[in-house]
Every structure is written in C-alpha cells, then in structure tokens.
Amino acid sequence: MAYVSFDELFQSAKWQDSSDGTEVVPQGNSMKKNEIIERSRKFAEPYCVTNSKKFRLKDVDPGDTGEATSEDKPRAKELLETGIQALAELQDVLYAQDRWSVLLIFQAMDAAGKDGAIKHVMSGVNPQGCQVYSFKSPSAEDLNHDYLWRCLKCLPERGRIGIFNRSYYEETLVVRVHPELLAKQKIPQQLALVKEALTADDKR
C-alpha cells in the first residue's frame, strides 16, 4: 500500500499564524477545505476496494494505522475536528444542491466500534439532514417482503445523508452460516432449493 504521510495530511489542516509563527488549526471559512478533501482522499485510498474479485479480507491487517503511531493521537484529534468542520460545510452544499444523497454503511462484528465511529465522525453533521438506521433481526413485516425491502425503504432522499448500522450484507453472510434461517423467510420452495444449493456450493 502507498500511504500518504500522516505529517503531510495533518499539515493540510493547518495554517501559519503570521503574528508568532505558530501553527494552529483554522476555524470556519479560513479552513482549506478543498486541500483537506484531496489529501483525505489520498490518505483513504489504500483502504478502498477497487477490485472485489481480487480482494480478500484475510489479507488486510485490522490493526493497520498507516504510518500513524500512538504519538500522533493528539494531532489526530485536531485533524478529526477540522474534518468535521469540513463535513458540516459539505453537508450544506449537499442539501442546497438537492441532487445527490450520501449513504454510509457500517458493517462489522459486534463491539467492533461501529457506534463509536458514527458518533465521532458524524458529530458535526446537522441532525436534520441525517438519518441513522440499525438493522437487527427482520420483523414479521420485513419477512413478508424480499430481503432488500427493509433497507431500500430507508435510503436517504436527495440532499440528505443516510447511515446504515449493519445492512443487507447480513443476508449474504448469516444464512450461509445458519441456513435454517431461510425457513423463516417465506421464500417459495423452488427458490429456497436454489438458494440452499448455492449455499452448499459456497461451503465446498
């Protein structure tokens, strides 16, 4: 992986105070928003999956922090605050344009930090333009529809940000481990047999 230096990323969120030469995190409109966005994109690039056929989760180190170390924590907190300010400004643009929506999907094991990530990263977002949905065991109403229905009905409108705490991905994983759950989904018998056959092939 080609990492962007943490120093380089943090530098983009600073400016020089001409009075005494000290570096401070800019506030409000003085923030170099475009530069922060571009450097953040480069920082995140090594963690983006661009070829799903070659991607294997086992090849990813869950403890990877790029080039950041424990000594960078204070600066990381400042950088997070700056990023939150930029995110708030971008949300205003998203709402004003009323053309696009943004969907963030947090998928991980229990106690992996999904709630904490949502709380910290989205803390600067206007709650009036943000919707958070958690997906647990399907309800009786959910089971009367296809498995994507309960997620599709929660997609954000244009100009808004939607957050899924878990998602339809559960359906591609859990039923492979516990195929007996298919019996509760009221799937027509012919389709259930096909789905069971596909599940069996995956286990081989």
N, C-alpha and C positions, 0 to 999 in steps of 0.2 A: 504493500500500500504506500502511496505517496502522500505524506502528511504535510499540511500547512503548519508551519511553526506556530506554537502557542503564543510566542512573543509577537510574531507577525500579526496574528489575529487580534491580540489584545491591543496592539499599537493602533489598529484601525479604529478603536473605540475611544481614542484619546486625542487631545489637542494640547498645544503648548500655551500655558498662561504667560503672556508677554511680560507681566509685572515681575515675576520672580523666577520664571523658567521651569516651574514645577508642572508635572503632568497631572491633569485632572480629567475625570470622566465628564463629558459635556452633557448639558441638560437641554431638553426641549428642542427647539429648532436648530440649535448650534450643532447638533449631532450629525455626523457624516453618514447619513442613512444609507445612501447608495453604496458607499465603500464598505460599510458594515455588512450589508446584504451580500455583496460579492465575495468578501473574504469568508463569511459564514458558509456560503455555498461551497467554496473550495475546501473549507475545514470539514464539511459533512460529506464531501464527495467520496472518500474511501469507504464510507459506510452505506452507500447507496447500491442497491441491487439492480444492475442494468441488464443482466443476462440470467434469467431464472433457471434456464436449463443447466447452466454450469454452477449455479450457486448451491453450496452445501453448508447448512448451519453448523455442522461439526467442525468446519474449517475456520470458524470465527471464534476468537477468544473473547468470552464475555467480560473479562477484566481489562480489555484494551481501553486505554485512555489517550491514544495517540502519543504525542510527546509530552503531555501534561503530567506533572508529578504532584505529590501532596503539597509541595511548596507553592504551587500555583493556585491553591484554593482561594486565598483572599482575592487574587486578581480575577479568578473565575466568577466569584460572586459579583464583582463590579461589572464584569462583562455581561453577566446574566441580566443585571439591572438595565444596562444600556440596550441589550437586545429586546427586553420587554418594552422599553420606550419606543423602539423602532417598530415593534409588532403592533403597538397601540396606534401608531400613525398609519401603518399599512392597513389596519382594520378600518379606519375611517375612509381610506381610499376605496377599499373593497365594497363598503356599504354605499358610498356615493356613486360608484360606477353601476352597481346593481346588475352586473352581467355574469359574474362568476361567484362560485361558492367554494369553500375550502373544507375538506373532510380530513380529520386526523384520526388514525386508527391506532390504538394502543393495545397490542396483543402480547401477552407474556404470562408466565406461570403465576400462581398466587404468591403474594408477598415479594414480587419482583420489582415493585416501585412504580407501578402504573399510576396510582392515585397521587403519589408524591410528584411525579413528573408533570401531571396535569395541573396540580396546584401551583407549582413554582413557575413553570414556563408560561402558563396562561393567566398568571395573577394580574397582569396589566391590561388584559383584554376587557372591553366593555361587556358585561354580562348580558346586556340587552341584545347583543348581536352574536351570542354564543349559546349553543345548545349541547348539553352533555347527556349521553345515553349509556346506560350499563346493560349488558345483555347477560342474563343468567339462564336458568332452565326455562324452556319455552312454556308459555301458558296454554290453556285449553284453546284460546282464540288463535294463538300462534300456530298450533298444531292443525288447525283447520285450513291453513294456507301453506303455500310452498315455503321452504326453509329460508328463502331470501326476503320474504314479505316483511317480517318484523324489522329488518334492517333498512329495506328500501323506503319504508314509510317514515323513517327517521332521518333521511338525507336532508342536509341543510338547504334552505331556499337561497336564491341568488342574493349576494351581499352579506351572507352570514357564514359563520364558522361552526362546523359540527364536529363533535368529539365522540368517538365510539370507544368505550371502555370494554374491551373484548368486541367480537364481531361474528360475522358469518363464518369466519375461519374455524370456529369451534366445530362446525358441521363437517369440515373436511378432516378433522383430527379425531374428535371424540368417538364418532361412530365407527372409526377404524379400530379403536381400542375396545370399544363396547358395542359390538354390532347389535346386541339385543335391544338397544335404544331405538332401532329402526321400527320395531314393532309398535311403538307408541306414536309413530308419526303418520299413521293412517295412509301410508303410501299404497297405491294399487298393487296387487300381488305381482303382476308382471314386472312392474318397475322395481319392486322390492327385490325380486330374484336377480335382476340385472345388477342392482346396487350391491347385493351380497356377493355376487360373482366378482365384481370389480374389487371389493374389499378383500376377498380371498386372494386375488392375484397380487395385490399390494403386499400381502404378508409373505409371499413366496420369495 
